[in-house]
Amino acid sequence: MKQNKIVTMNTVAALCVGTILSVGPSAPAYAAEVDGPEVHWNLSLWGARRGFSEGLEGLADYVSQKTDGNFEITLHYGAVLSSNKENLDGLYLGAFEAAAFCPVYHPDKTPALGALDLAFLPIDTLEKRRDVIEAFYENPVVVEEFAKWKSVPLMGVMLPNYEAMGTGDVPDTLSTWQGMRISSTGGVGRLMAALDASVTVVSAPDMFQSMERGVIDAATFPYTYAFAAYRLHEISTWVTDGWSLGAIVCHAAVTQTAYDALPDQYKTLLEEGITAGYAHQIQEYSDVDVVNEVLFEEAGLIRVPLSDEIQQAILDAAQPSWTAWVEAATENGVPGQELLDSVLSLAAR
């Protein structure tokens, strides 16, 4: 879809930010602002509705309201249409019109998109992540990658940056990280290991009990909502502040056939809805942060700023992981260095 963009993100941002928050499943019917035929898309998701999926909820609400229900995108949770690891295959087969997927679940399927998942990228806000994702979708290599699955990108499915939270001594120097038992995965886990922490993986539902019993000292999670969701603040003494360790980026795509079948006015509306969806998701995360920050303050958590010493150690650890990704991506047939340079350039811009 991005290669056929009709209305730019900036053109409609002001319109959408102000309207999406009033849109909801129970909104009353209005005369359609955009006339067109009845179109129904099924979108495959897993799990329950959560912050992760709020961008897609915002998009679906927007296009439904503007067409008075003629353009409907139904979000199917709980992997009822397909498992999270097979959504791309479902798109390829045309089993449904749209789906979300995470490259980290199957990196060989979409190696180019893995550039957005690298740890400690200079992307410190959701707004910047949104802009980087949208611009990255325009890269010809990425366009071709979606095309291999007979699809086009719909929008990014964003998670906040990861931070660390834990018990014991405040880890404000490199020495206090040595030997710390921390639950962390992926690129962020490798960064923690580079600080000489003892990295393990504990499932999210078991995190509270493991920390309470002293099995682990700390954990990394998307900030703030995941920490609050699993009540880690109730038993922790500190939390990193603005370290922005990285975040997994997932994506939503629509089949090329379904997109091409849309009338032009719906394609334009879809672009507006994407802007509205991003705005809705960012606002949802922001609203949750306000509540959770109060909980963290009441819990007496000590904020741990990112010192120059630790920042340099993390950066020194991140760059080899970037190099390793470049080599792996190149072996998978995509220009890894070119894609990494593109992400870094977009983030800096």
N, C-alpha and C positions, 0 to 999 in steps of 0.2 A: 504493500500500500504506500509506503513512504516514497517510492519512486514515482507515484502518481499523485503526490500531494497537491491539493488544490488550494486549501487555505492553510497558511502557516500557523505554527504554534503561537507566535507573538501577536498575530492579527486578531486572534479570538480570545487571548488570555484574559483581558479585562472583562469581557462579556461573561466568560464561563466561571471565573472565580467568584463572581458575585451571585451567580444563580444556582450553582450546583448544590449548595448546602441546603437549599429549600426543597430539593427534589428527593422523593422517597417512594417506596412501593405503595404507600397509602395516599399519594398525592391525588387530588381530584382531577377529573378529566377536563381538558381545555380544548378549544378549537386548535387543530393542528397548525403549527407555524410552518411546517415543511410538509407539503403534500406529496404523496407517493403511494405505491402499492404496499400491500401487506408483505412483510419480510420477517422471517423468524430464523434466528441462528441459535444453535445449541453450542454452549461453551463448556468444555470439560475441565473440571477442577478436582482437587482432592482435599481431604480434611474438611473443617467447618469454616464458616464465614469468619474472617479475622482481618487484622490490619493488612496482612499480605494481599488480600483480595479486594480491598476497598476501592482501589483504582478502577477495577473492572466493574464493581457495583456502581460507581459513579458514572462510568461510561454508559452502562446499560440504562440507568435511570434517565440520563440526559437524552439519549436518542428516543427513548420511549415517550418521554414527556413532549418533546418537540414535534413528534409525529402523531400524538394522541394515541399511542399504542400500535401504530401501523408497523413500526420498525422495532422489533423486540429481540433482545439478546438474553436468553435464559441461561443463567449460571447454574451448572449442575455440580454440586459438591459431593464429597464422600467417594470419589472415584467411581461413580455409578456408570459413567460412560466409558472410562478407561483408567488404567493405573497411571500414576504420575510419570513412570518411566516409559510409557507407551503412547503418550499423547501425540508425539510427533508422528508415530506410525499411523495413528488414527487420522491425522490430518492428511497424510499421504494417500491413505485409502479412501478418504472422503467419508469416513464414518460419522463425522460431525463437522460443523462449519468452522468452529474455532476452539482453541485450547490454550492452556497455560503449560509451560514446561520450564525446567531448570537445567541448563547445560551441565551443571555439576553432577547431575544424576547419570548422565551419559555423555561425557566429554568428547568421545569419538564421533558422535552424531553431528555436533555443531562446534567444531574446534575453534572457529573464528570468534564466536560469541564468548568463549572462555576468557578473552582479554579483559572483559568487564568484571571478572570475578577475582582478579589478582589482589593480593593483600596489600594494604597500606598505599593504595593509589591516592594521589592528591585530590580526593573528592570528599569534602568534609560536610556537605549539606545535601539534603534530598533534592533541593532545587537544582544544584549543580549536577547531581547524578541523573536527574531527568533530562537535562540539556545534553549531557554526554551521550546518554542512551539514544536519544532521538537523532542526534547528529551521526552517531556510529551506524545507525540503521541505513544511512545514505551511502555508506561505503560499498563499492561494487562487490567486494569479496563477501560482505555480509548479505547483500541482496541475492547473490548467487547461492549462498548457503541456505537461505530460506527457500529459494526456488527449487532446490534439490528435494525439498519436502513438499513441493507443490503448494507453497504457502507464501504469504507476505506478512511482515511484522505488523502487529496491531498496536501494542504499547508495552513498555517495560513494566514488570511487576517488582516493585522495589521493597527492600528491607533497609532499615536504618543501619548506620555504621555500628560495628561491634565495639564494646568496651569490656573491661574486666571488673568483677566484683568478688570480694572474698573476705576471709577472716584473718586474724593475726596481725603481725606487724605491717604498718603502712609501707608498701613497696615503692618508695620514692627514690631509691638508688638501685643500681644494677645488682649489688650484693644481696639485697633483700629478695630478689627474684630467684636466686640460685636455690634449686631444690624444691621450690614451691610446687605443690601438687595441684595442677590446674586442668580442668576439663575444657578442651578446646579442639577444634577440628580444622581440616583444610589448611589454607594458606595462613589463617590467623594462628592456628595451632603451631605451624612452623615458626612463626614469629616469636611465639611464647617459648618454644624450644631454644631459639637463638639467644634468649635471655637466660638460658640455663635453667628454666623451669622444667619440672617433670610433668610432661604432657600425657594425659590419658583421655579417654572418651567415656563419658557417663551419659546415659539417655536423659533427656530433659525431665521426664516424670520422676526419675530417681535422684535428680540433682539436689533437692532440698535435704533429703534424708542423708545423702552421702556427705554433704557439707556439715550437717548437724552432727554426724557421728565422727567427723574428722577424717573420713576417707579421702576427701579432697579439701584443699584450702581455698580454692577460687574457681571461677568459671568465666568464660567469655560468651556473650549473648548480644543480640541486637538491642540497642539502648533506646528507650527505657523499658519498653513494654514487656519484653521477654523476662527480664529480671523480676518485674512485678508480678507477671503471670504465674511464675513459679515461686514467688514469695522469698526469693533469696535475700532481699534487703532486710528481712526480719532476723536473719542470723549472721549477717555480714557486718564488718566494721569499716570497710573502705570501698571506694569505687573509683576507677580511673575517670578522669575528667577531660574530655575533648581529645582523646588519643586517636579516635577514628581509625581503628585497626583494619578496616575493610568491610565489605559486605557482599553477600551473594546477590547476583542479579538474575532474576527469572524473567520470562517473556511470555506474552500472549501473541498468538498468530492466528490468521484466518486463511482458509484455503483460497488459492488464486481463483478458483471457479466461483466461490461464493462472493468474493470481492468484485470480480468482473461483472457479476450479474446485477450489482447494485446500480440503480439510476444515479446520474451525476449528482443530483441534489442530496442523495443519501451519502455519497462519498464525501461531499463537502461537510455534511452534518457529522459524519463519523470523525473527521478531523477535529471538529469543534468538541465533540464528545470526549475525544482522547485528552485534549487540554483540560476539560472539565474533570475527567477521571483522575488525572495527575493531581490537580488542585484539591480534589476531594480526599485522596489518599494522604497527601501531605498534611492537610488540615486535621484529618483523623489522628495521625501520628502526633501532631502538635498538641491536640486536645488531651490525648492520653498522657503525653509528657508532663503537662501542667499538673495533672492529678498525681502522677507517679513521683514527680520531684518533691511534692509535699510529703508523700509517704517516706521518701528517702531522707528528707530533712528531719522528719519526726523520728526516724530510726537512728539518727545521729551518725549517718555515714560520713566518713572523712573523705574529702575529695583529694584525688592524687593528680596533680598537674603533670604534664609531659615535660620532663626536664630535657635539656639539650643532650645530656649524656645518654639517656634512654632513647630519645628520638634517633640519635645517630646509630645506636645499636640496632634498633628496629629497622631503620633504613638499610643498614649494612646487610641485614638478614633478608630484607624484602627483595633487593636487587638480584641476588642469585636465584631466588624463586621465580622472578620475572624471566631471567635468562633460561632457566629450565623449561618454563612454559613456552618460550619462543622456540626452543629446540624441538619440543614435543609437537607444537603446532605445525612447524615446518615439515616434520616427518609425516604429519597428517595431510600434507598437501596445501596448506594455506601459508601466506607470507607472515609468519609470526612477528618478526621485527617490525615490519610495516604496520601491522595492526596495533602493536604495543605503542609505537611512536604516535599513531593516530589518537589513541586513548589519552596518552599523556599530553599531547598537543591540545586536544579538545578540553581536557581538564584545566590546563593552564589558561586557555582562552576564555 
